[in-house]
Amino acid sequence: VQLQASGGGLVQPGGSLRLSCAVIGSSFRTNAVGWYRQASGKQRELVASITSGARTNYADFVKGRFTISRDNAVNTIYLQMDNLEPADTAVYYCNGLARVVPWGQGTLVTVSS
C-alpha cells in the first residue's frame, strides 16, 4: 500500500493550498491518517490527523488555519491550508498513525513572497 501526497506548490503568505493524499493498493478506511511535514533541517512533525470516524486533531501551530478531511469513497485524505505562513514551508507527507507504511516522496509547500 502507498499513500501519495500531491498538491503542493509555491504560494504567497496568506494564501491557500489544498493537499491530497491518495491511498493506493489497499484500503485505509478503518485507519486513522495523519498529515505530517518536515522542514529543511528539522524533524518530521504531525500536523493534523483524522480517525476512521472523521474525528480530527490539529497541532497548535495550525489550529484555525488547516482543515483535514477524508473521502472514503475515493480513498483520499485532504488537507486544506489557509492563511499560510512562511513557517509552513516544508515537505508534506501523509501516513497512518498506528498503521505506518513506507513513506512516500511527499509534496513540497513553499510559502514565500
C-alpha positions in Angstrom: 0.0 0.0 0.0 1.1 3.5 -0.8 0.0 6.9 0.4 0.8 9.5 -2.3 0.7 13.2 -1.4 0.1 15.9 -4.0 -1.0 19.5 -4.4 2.0 21.4 -3.1 3.5 24.4 -4.7 4.6 28.0 -4.3 2.1 30.3 -2.5 2.4 33.8 -1.1 1.9 34.4 2.7 -1.8 34.5 3.4 -2.6 32.2 0.5 -4.2 28.8 0.4 -3.5 25.3 -0.9 -5.3 22.0 -0.8 -3.2 18.9 -0.5 -4.5 15.4 -1.5 -3.4 12.0 -0.2 -4.3 9.1 -2.4 -4.3 5.7 -0.8 -3.2 3.1 -3.4 -3.2 -0.6 -3.2 -5.2 -1.1 -0.1 -8.0 0.5 2.0 -7.3 2.8 4.8 -11.0 3.3 5.6 -10.7 1.8 9.1 -7.4 3.6 9.9 -6.6 7.0 11.3 -4.4 9.0 8.9 -2.2 12.0 9.6 -0.6 14.8 7.6 3.0 15.3 8.6 5.6 17.8 7.5 9.3 18.1 7.5 11.0 21.5 7.1 14.6 21.7 6.0 16.9 20.7 8.9 14.1 19.8 11.2 12.4 16.6 12.3 9.2 15.4 10.8 6.2 16.5 12.8 2.5 15.7 12.9 0.3 18.5 11.6 -3.2 17.0 11.7 -5.0 13.7 11.9 -8.3 12.2 11.3 -9.8 8.9 12.5 -11.9 6.5 10.6 -14.9 8.2 12.2 -13.8 11.6 11.0 -12.7 12.9 14.3 -9.9 15.4 13.8 -7.0 16.7 15.8 -4.6 19.5 15.0 -1.2 20.7 16.1 -1.4 24.0 17.9 0.6 25.8 15.2 -2.1 25.1 12.5 -5.3 25.3 14.5 -7.8 27.5 12.9 -5.9 27.6 9.6 -5.8 24.0 8.4 -8.6 21.5 7.9 -8.2 17.8 7.4 -10.9 15.7 5.8 -11.3 12.4 4.1 -13.5 10.9 1.4 -13.5 7.1 1.9 -15.4 6.6 -1.3 -12.3 7.6 -3.3 -9.8 6.6 -0.7 -8.4 10.1 -0.4 -7.5 12.4 2.6 -7.3 16.1 2.2 -5.6 19.0 3.9 -7.0 22.4 3.3 -4.4 25.0 4.3 -5.5 28.6 4.6 -3.7 31.8 5.8 -0.3 30.1 5.1 2.8 31.5 6.7 6.5 31.2 5.7 6.9 28.9 8.7 4.6 26.4 6.9 7.2 25.8 4.3 8.1 22.1 4.3 7.6 18.8 2.5 4.2 17.4 3.5 3.5 13.7 3.8 0.6 11.6 4.7 0.7 8.3 6.5 -1.2 6.2 9.0 -1.0 6.9 12.7 -0.9 3.4 14.2 -0.6 1.7 10.8 2.5 3.3 9.3 3.5 2.3 5.8 6.7 3.2 3.9 6.9 6.9 3.5 6.2 8.4 0.1 8.0 11.3 -1.5 5.7 13.9 -0.1 4.8 17.2 -1.7 6.7 20.5 -1.3 4.9 23.5 0.0 6.8 26.8 -0.2 5.3 29.9 1.3 7.2 33.0 0.1 6.6 36.4 -1.3 
